[in-house]
């Protein structure tokens, strides 16, 4: 029987969600990311926050649950961190990279976007490895 570690998944999801809030804040990469993405701050700010952040949280919960499934062998914190890092680089960054090539986005935008996902999966993998 597989036991789903819901507490670990929830903690990793919340950590990932708040990392995104910090990563894309004006204090870090928010302004540069918006400029590189070609987003207008006023138009972007007019979107429904509940829908935007609600769906973002749901997608983060799904991706963290999938990572938890991949780590279901009770890996420990080191394996969890390495698996998160490898998934962030090997799956996510390569997939986003393909989109960026066809969307003709800047390399700076690519680094900000992929950097967030690499760190996010590293943190999530570490938390899941620690709490599973």
CORTA-V67520 format. One record per backbone hydrogen bond with DSSP energy under -0.5 kcal/mol. CO is the residue of the C=O (numbers start at 1). NH is the residue of the N-H. E is the energy in kcal/mol with one decimal. If there is no record, write none. Layout:
CO:NH:E  CO:NH:E
This chain:
1:3:-0.5  2:4:-0.6  3:5:-0.6  4:6:-2.0  5:9:-2.5  6:10:-2.8  7:11:-2.7  8:12:-2.5  9:13:-2.3  10:14:-2.6  11:15:-2.4  12:16:-2.3  13:17:-2.7  14:18:-2.5  15:19:-2.0  16:20:-2.0  17:21:-1.6  18:22:-2.0  19:23:-3.5  20:24:-2.4  22:25:-1.4  23:29:-2.1  25:28:-1.2  25:30:-2.8  29:33:-3.2  30:34:-2.4  31:35:-2.3  32:36:-3.0  33:37:-2.3  34:38:-0.7  34:39:-2.8  35:38:-0.8  39:41:-0.5  40:44:-2.9  41:45:-2.2  42:46:-0.9  44:47:-1.1  48:52:-2.7  49:53:-2.9  50:54:-2.1  51:55:-2.6  52:56:-1.8  53:57:-2.5  54:58:-2.1  55:59:-2.8  56:60:-2.3  57:61:-2.6  58:62:-2.2  59:63:-2.5  60:64:-2.5  61:65:-2.1  62:66:-2.3  63:67:-2.1  64:68:-2.5  65:69:-2.3  66:70:-2.2  67:71:-1.4  69:72:-1.5  71:74:-1.0  71:75:-0.9  76:80:-2.3  77:81:-2.4  78:82:-2.5  79:83:-3.1  80:84:-2.4  81:85:-2.4  82:86:-2.8  83:87:-2.7  84:88:-2.6  85:89:-2.4  86:90:-3.7  87:91:-1.9  87:92:-2.2  88:93:-2.0  89:94:-0.8  91:95:-1.6  92:96:-3.0  93:97:-2.6  94:98:-1.5  95:99:-1.5  96:100:-2.8  97:101:-2.1  98:102:-1.6  99:103:-2.2  100:104:-1.0  100:105:-1.6  106:110:-2.0  107:111:-2.5  108:112:-2.2  109:113:-2.5  110:114:-2.9  111:115:-2.3  112:116:-1.8  113:117:-1.6  114:118:-2.7  115:119:-2.4  116:120:-2.8  117:121:-2.5  118:122:-1.9  119:123:-2.6  120:124:-2.8  121:125:-2.6  122:126:-2.0  123:127:-2.7  124:128:-2.9  125:129:-2.6  126:130:-2.0  127:131:-2.6  128:132:-2.0
